[in-house]
Amino acid sequence: MAFNKAVRRQKIRHRIRRKIEGTSESPRLAVFRSNKEIYAQVIDDINGKTIVAASSRDKELKKAKGNKTEIAKTVGKTVGEKAKKAGVEKVTFDRSGYLYHGRVKALAEAAREAGLKF
């Protein structure tokens, strides 16, 4: 079996997902980071529904200028505001096997500033 970054991240991701679950009271804030873009979803795993989502590919965020970390902050702020509008106060953060550093950290802190608690 080839041990590369992707396999390592998937192992970490599965280990995290065994421990956390999004409920209707505290849905899961899942982050996916590609080389160019960043995506965030607030998910209720029990009902299998995505409550809100935001990404750097959204029409209103496509115009955002700056480096990838600054765009991640904008995505975090947007997902936080959408979640508050949908009535979500508290979430469980799912970093999806990524280190809590850089873009993932910027997104999480911006979501906290927008009013989400985790």
N, C-alpha and C positions, 0 to 999 in steps of 0.2 A: 504494500500500500504506500502510495506516494504521500509524504508529509509535506504539504505546502501550506501557504497562508490560508487558502480557502478551506481546506480540510480542517485545519486547526480552529478556524473561526466557527465552522459548523459544529464541531465538538463542544466548544465553549457555549455556543448558542443553544444547543440541546440541553446542556447542563443547566443553563439559566432558565430555560423554559420549563424544566421539571419543577422548579421551585416557584415560579410566578405564574399567576393566572389573572386575567382581567375579568372582573365582575361588573354588574351594572352599577354598584356603588363606587367601585374603584377600578375603572377600565385600564387596560394596558396601553401605554404610550410606546409604540414600536417605532424604531428608527431603522431605515435602510440607507446606506451610504454607498454610492457608486463613485467612480473616479471623477465624474463631472457633476452629478446631481446629488441631492439629499431628499429623502422622503420621510414623512412622519404620519402615523395613523394612531387614532385613539380607538381601541378595539374592545368590545364586550365579547369575551371568549365563550361565555355560557350560552348566550343567544346566537353567537356566530355572526355578529354584526359590526361593521365599521361605523362608528359614530361620526367622527370627523377625520378629515385627512388634509394634508398640505404638503406641497413639494416645491422644489426650486423650478419645476416645469410649469407651475400654474401660470395662467395668463397675467395676473396682476404682479406676480413675482418675477416673471421673465425679464421685466424691465429693470430689475434691481441691479445696481452696479456694485462692484467691490470684489474682494477675493472670496474664495469658497467659504471661509469661516464667517465672514460678514453675511453672506447669503444664508448660511445655516442659522444665524441669529434671527434673520427675518422670517425664515420658515418656522422656527420655534415660537416666535411672537405670534405669527399667524395661527398656528395650530392651537396655541394657548387661548387666543381670543375666540376662535371658533368653538372650542370646547366649553368655554365659559358661557357663550351664547346658547350652546346646546344643553346647558345645565350641569356640566361636569366640573366638579371642584377638585376632587382628589383622584390622582392616577398612580399607577405602578409603572415605573420606568423600565423599559426593556431595551437595553443597548445592543441586542442582537449579536453578541460576541465581539463587538468592537470595544476597544479600550475607551474608558471614560476620559477622553482627551481630545483636544482639537475641535473638529466640527461637531462631534457628538456632544461634547461638553458645552459648546456654544449654544447648540439647539436646546439642550436641557435647561441651561440657565436662563435663556430667553423665555422659555415656556414658564419657568418659575416666576419670572418678572411679570409675565402676562396674567398671573394669578393662579396657576395650577400648583397644587401641593403634592409633593412626592419625596 
